[in-house]
């Protein structure tokens, strides 16, 4: 009896494992300087440096270099169906294909000498269909359709985009006639097929309205573009969230009624206003009541926007209270709650928390040691970011303020960074380790939308929420002048 019980347990364990994994085999025709990587698109909100919560996590799950071998086999964790990007690079050839992979799949991916790819194994037919009819995103079709950037009218691109839509739908009907189709696969195909032509049509029409110039659209022109979305977009099943173009259009569609009531203003850098955020949050909750995953997706998105893009905290606090009641098990509520607490501590007049960073000569520098005259702290998410545009302001405020460029780009070694960091008389460069980047997130709420922080001579905050402005930084200059008085 014990043996029977043990066998049952082993069988059950193997079955559960198979239901939560997929086996992927990558094969190349011969050894050579070729790499293949499978990147999983995990559509869920997760912390992301600079924007709070990102709505999708791109995670490499299989990667191999065929320099010394021709085959790589891997078993990947897969709790639910996911879209994946198969990336191939060799010589001057770089290609990406979209895949739909489910728990239990056993897929062999074979690359030929000409960089073509074929699929075999369980559900290989899904991958072949996607390869034949779907590129990575709609923008990759533009050159195929004859899009000319210098040309104002590219209406023929819209006609070809609509033709592709019809080809996809006809091919999918034939595919379904000969294959059982998973709900997630069908949702991805139909959602992407429906939304990509809408995005293309709006892109081409906006180019015509702007007459290929960088110019502000008037109210009538904006309404024309918005009406295209309101006419075209239809809510599909929750599985449609697998499609990036669908997620983009879902947010756009939901936001239009609210921004018509509470228009975006140039003086606020076209940020969604607190009133518009409250309105679109309520609208999304009502319209998506029967679509629980999409409702949670949109409400999380608007809450995150309120907590990161709006300097004040009243809107995010109000939305968070409803969010916690609506989704009591969501881990996102705790993240946003901590972010709001951090923002509360970064008000004008508050002392700035001390953090230790590294100078270009490897010496430790505390933020508190910078006190003595006003400080403009610039958070750089890439090497050299902001500096060319800041030079005039540095010269204008020479001897009145210290400009401190803090590198907060994770994964860049100190030895690499210091080659590009050149101190100037009133400008310092400091490097944050990955550990200290996390500390800066916790203490300073570093955000790519608000890269500037100004303190007075005593180290007290003058303004933490100063955006980047083009062609110059008038708000930053005004705050520095205030701090220098």
Buried (B, 14 or more C-beta within 10 A) or exposed (E): EEEEEEEEEEEEEEEEEBEBBBBBBBBBBEEBEBBBBBBBBBBBBEBBBBBBBBBBBEEEBBBBBBEEEBEBEBEBEBEEBBBBBBBBBBEEEEBBBBBBBBBBBBBBBBBEEEBEBBBBBBBBBBBBBBBEBBBBBBEEBBEEBEBEEEEEEBEEBBEBBEEBBEEBBEBBEEBEEEEEBBEBBBBBBBBBBBBBBBBBBBBBBBBEBBEBEEEEEEEEBBBBBBEBBEEBBEBBBBBBBBBBBBBBBBBBBBBBBBBBEBEBEEEEBEBBBBEBBBBBBBBBBEBBEEBEBBBBBBBBBBBBBBBBBBBEBEBBBBBBEBBBEEBEEBEBBEBBBBBBEBBEBBEBEEEBBEBBBBBBEEEEBEBEEBBEBBBBBBBBBEBEBBBEBBEEBBEEBEEBBBBBBBBBBEEBEBEEBBEEBEEBEBBBBBBBBEEBBBBBBBBBBBBBBBBBBBBBBEBBBBBBBBBBBEEEBEBBBEBBBBBBE
